[in-house]
């Protein structure tokens, strides 16, 4: 074994965590410095270090920047149009007050596909406040299922940025990631949502804040639910259909080259998300009275948080490329083989450790993906890569605590102490991670 490469990787990870935890550096800069540290410590010539940074950044952003940017604009228009509230109100009306935990979980599950987690939570919090006041039960019986639905979709199902970034780094097809994201996400949401929510609500009684404005009671005209669902599902459907039609299960043996080409074009994430954006731009924007200038402002402001994620993903691509070019990835693969650690387990544990240490799920996903990609070989199928994406996302979701902004966001809006936030939100994210990873192990064994 080349111990210099091993020490270089460990040194680079230590640099990353020190910069983020001790010095509070930007994660973007920290990832770049970590990659440079690995290159220099491994003995790579300095000009090659710079070349690797450029190739790693450029190779990653070509795909991720477009998908994340289109997804952010799509979600912002859906958010400003009242689409998220319309969807939540619809599920509540269909399920009724007794089944409200299931209604808000399903609403959160679908709303977080186009809308960022924290934004969707803030939009929907007034709705669960209103439900709690009607029922008199603990707010957690509604909040935990909502958070579970939001967190699972945000972590598992593209076009949310996390799984898109990991899929791109690992070379996984988004169609398979979407499919397995649903397969893993649905049972996981049920276990850590309504089931755990009912349990913890019996332990902790939480009242809705009395002075919070209830957005759900506002007299406003919300967009049709059918249009909202159609807008969300069209890009997912196009990407899934393309993946299935162009897979070895069907492919050229069944369909003509022309049909497969059209499917590949319409089902590419770029085109699918452009179509979705055109639909919401007109149907939820122009048709509902928004001016072109207003829509332009909404679109522009939505790209600010997206820009941070895009840069983080690019820095993760640099780290990945550095591991490949220095030979560190091959060294890690040999080390894992000798130790008998399965790749799926390593992917989950790497993401989990980084998540617990530094807090950000996005940084944990990107860093873990960078560590995993050099370990892939030609024998790893597209399906296995997609399952790896979900395993990384599961690990990066584990045990949200005080170094995660989500911990404070949830505690603040639910009005609970740090102790009760640990007992509810932190435990829920841990159940989510372990349940998601267990499902990944089962899928890997089956397929």
Residue pairs with C-beta under 8 A, 6 or more apart in sequence:
1 331
1 334
1 335
2 327
2 331
4 41
4 42
4 43
5 42
5 326
5 327
5 328
5 331
6 328
6 331
6 335
7 41
8 37
8 38
8 39
8 41
8 42
8 326
8 328
9 38
9 323
9 328
9 331
9 332
9 371
11 37
11 38
11 41
12 34
12 35
12 37
12 38
12 41
12 319
12 322
13 34
13 367
15 30
15 33
15 34
15 37
16 30
16 31
16 33
16 34
16 358
16 367
17 354
17 357
17 358
19 25
19 29
19 30
19 33
19 34
20 27
20 30
20 358
20 363
21 357
21 358
21 403
25 33
27 312
27 315
27 358
27 360
27 362
27 363
28 308
28 311
28 312
28 315
31 312
31 315
31 316
31 318
31 319
31 363
31 366
31 367
32 53
32 315
32 318
34 319
35 52
35 53
35 56
35 315
35 318
35 319
35 321
35 322
36 49
36 53
36 322
38 319
38 322
38 323
38 326
38 328
39 48
39 49
39 52
39 322
39 325
39 326
40 46
40 49
42 326
42 327
42 328
44 52
44 325
44 326
48 325
49 322
52 318
52 321
52 322
52 325
53 318
53 321
53 322
55 321
56 314
56 317
56 318
56 319
56 320
56 321
56 322
57 314
57 315
57 317
57 318
59 317
59 321
60 168
60 169
60 313
60 314
60 316
60 317
60 318
60 320
61 310
61 313
61 314
61 317
63 168
63 269
64 161
64 164
64 165
64 168
64 310
64 313
64 314
65 310
65 314
66 269
66 270
67 158
67 159
67 164
67 269
67 270
67 273
68 159
68 161
68 164
68 165
68 306
68 309
68 310
68 313
69 303
69 306
69 310
70 159
70 270
70 273
70 274
70 276
70 277
71 114
71 159
71 160
71 161
71 164
71 273
71 306
72 116
72 302
72 303
72 305
72 306
73 277
73 298
73 299
73 302
73 303
74 114
74 159
74 231
74 235
74 273
74 276
74 277
74 280
75 114
75 115
75 116
75 119
75 302
76 298
76 299
76 301
76 302
77 277
77 280
77 281
77 284
77 285
77 295
77 298
77 299
78 84
78 114
78 115
78 228
78 231
78 232
78 280
78 284
79 115
79 119
79 120
79 123
80 290
80 298
81 223
81 280
81 284
81 285
81 288
81 290
82 220
82 221
82 222
82 223
83 222
83 223
83 228
83 231
83 284
84 107
84 111
84 115
84 120
84 123
84 124
85 123
85 124
85 127
85 215
85 216
85 222
86 222
86 223
86 224
86 225
86 228
87 107
87 110
87 111
87 225
87 228
87 229
88 103
88 104
88 107
88 111
88 124
88 127
88 216
89 127
89 216
89 222
90 107
90 225
91 103
91 104
91 106
91 107
92 100
92 103
92 104
92 107
92 127
92 131
94 103
95 102
95 103
97 131
97 134
97 135
100 131
100 135
100 142
101 141
101 142
101 144
101 145
101 193
101 194
101 197
101 198
102 145
102 194
104 124
104 127
104 128
104 131
104 142
104 145
104 146
104 149
105 145
105 146
105 148
105 149
105 189
105 190
105 193
105 194
106 149
107 124
107 146
107 149
108 120
108 124
108 145
108 146
108 147
108 148
108 149
108 150
108 153
109 149
109 150
109 152
109 153
109 185
109 189
110 149
110 153
110 229
110 232
111 120
111 123
111 124
111 149
111 150
111 153
112 120
112 149
112 150
112 151
112 152
112 153
112 154
112 160
113 153
113 157
113 159
113 160
113 232
113 236
114 159
114 231
114 232
115 123
116 154
116 160
116 305
117 150
117 151
117 154
117 406
118 405
118 406
118 409
120 150
121 146
121 147
121 150
121 409
121 410
121 413
122 413
123 215
124 146
125 212
125 413
126 212
126 213
126 214
126 215
126 216
127 215
127 216
128 139
128 142
128 143
128 146
128 208
129 139
129 208
129 209
129 212
129 214
130 208
130 214
130 216
130 217
131 142
132 138
132 139
132 142
132 206
132 207
132 208
133 208
137 201
138 201
138 202
138 204
138 205
138 206
139 201
139 206
139 207
139 208
139 414
139 415
140 197
140 200
140 201
140 204
140 206
140 414
140 424
141 197
141 198
141 201
142 197
143 197
143 206
143 410
143 414
143 424
144 192
144 193
144 196
144 197
144 200
144 201
144 424
144 425
144 428
145 189
145 193
145 194
145 197
147 193
147 410
147 425
147 428
148 188
148 189
148 192
148 193
148 196
148 197
148 428
148 432
149 189
149 193
151 397
151 428
151 429
151 432
152 185
152 188
152 189
152 192
152 432
152 436
153 160
153 181
153 185
154 160
154 162
155 162
155 163
155 361
155 393
155 394
155 396
155 397
155 432
155 436
156 163
156 181
156 184
156 185
156 390
156 393
156 436
157 163
157 177
157 178
157 181
157 182
157 185
157 236
158 164
158 167
158 174
158 177
158 178
158 181
158 239
158 269
159 174
159 235
159 269
159 273
161 306
161 309
161 313
161 362
162 361
162 362
162 365
162 393
162 396
163 177
163 181
163 365
163 389
163 390
163 393
164 174
164 269
165 309
165 312
165 313
165 316
165 362
165 365
165 366
165 369
166 172
166 365
166 366
166 368
166 369
166 389
166 392
166 393
167 173
167 174
167 177
167 385
167 386
167 389
168 313
168 317
169 313
169 316
169 317
169 320
169 366
169 369
169 370
169 373
170 369
170 372
170 373
170 376
170 385
170 388
170 389
170 392
171 373
171 376
171 385
172 382
172 385
172 386
172 388
172 389
173 243
173 382
173 385
173 386
174 239
174 243
174 269
175 239
175 240
175 242
175 243
175 244
175 267
176 243
176 382
176 383
176 385
176 386
177 386
177 389
177 390
178 236
178 239
178 240
178 243
179 240
179 243
179 386
180 383
180 386
180 387
180 389
180 390
180 443
181 390
183 439
183 443
184 390
184 394
184 436
184 439
184 440
184 443
185 436
187 435
187 439
188 432
188 435
188 436
188 439
191 431
191 435
192 428
192 429
192 431
192 432
192 435
196 427
196 428
196 431
197 428
200 423
200 424
200 427
200 428
203 423
204 416
204 420
204 423
204 424
206 414
206 415
206 416
206 420
207 415
208 415
209 415
223 283
223 284
223 288
227 283
227 284
230 279
231 276
231 279
231 280
231 283
231 284
232 276
234 272
234 275
234 276
234 279
235 269
235 272
235 273
235 275
235 276
236 272
238 266
238 267
238 271
238 272
238 275
239 267
239 268
239 269
239 272
240 267
241 263
241 267
242 263
242 264
242 266
242 267
242 268
243 267
244 250
245 251
245 255
245 259
245 260
245 263
245 267
246 260
246 263
246 264
246 267
247 382
251 260
252 260
255 263
265 271
266 272
266 275
281 295
285 294
285 295
286 292
286 295
290 298
309 362
312 362
312 363
312 366
313 366
315 366
316 366
316 367
316 369
316 370
317 370
319 366
319 367
319 370
320 369
320 370
320 373
320 374
322 328
323 329
323 332
323 370
323 371
323 373
323 374
324 373
324 374
328 374
329 373
329 374
329 375
330 374
332 371
332 374
332 375
333 374
333 375
333 377
336 343
336 346
336 375
343 372
343 375
343 376
343 380
343 388
344 387
344 388
344 391
344 440
344 441
344 444
346 371
346 372
346 375
347 368
347 372
347 388
347 391
347 392
347 395
348 391
348 392
348 394
348 395
348 437
348 440
349 395
350 367
350 368
350 371
350 372
350 392
350 395
351 364
351 365
351 367
351 368
351 391
351 392
351 393
351 394
351 395
351 396
351 398
352 364
352 395
352 396
352 398
352 399
352 433
354 363
354 364
354 367
354 368
354 396
355 361
355 364
355 395
355 396
355 397
355 398
355 399
356 398
356 399
356 401
357 403
358 364
358 403
359 400
359 401
359 403
359 404
359 405
360 404
361 396
361 397
361 400
361 404
361 406
362 396
364 395
364 396
365 392
365 393
365 396
368 392
368 395
368 396
369 389
369 392
372 388
372 392
376 385
380 388
383 447
384 444
384 447
387 440
387 443
387 444
387 447
390 436
390 439
390 440
391 436
391 437
391 440
393 436
394 432
394 433
394 434
394 436
394 437
394 440
395 433
395 437
397 429
397 432
397 433
397 436
398 429
398 430
398 432
398 433
398 434
399 426
399 429
399 430
399 433
400 406
400 407
400 425
400 426
400 429
401 407
401 422
401 426
402 408
402 418
406 425
407 421
407 425
407 426
410 421
410 425
411 417
411 418
411 420
411 421
411 425
414 421
414 424
416 424
